[in-house]
């Protein structure tokens, strides 16, 4: 399970956009997000760097 800290997530639509972006690269990925802490947990075959790039490219910068 990967955990990313992102900025800009404000609603369920944001979570859906991140989920769609990740599932484009791993259709079986599971994505959970906590809007309060800006944390996204992803169960995926992607590595951390790949997931971070995908989420950033979807418009949600990953905090390092």
Secondary structure, 3 states (H helix, E strand, C coil): CEEEEECCCCCHHHHHHHHHHHHHHCCCCEEEEECCCCEEEEECCCCHHHHHHHHHHCCCCEEC
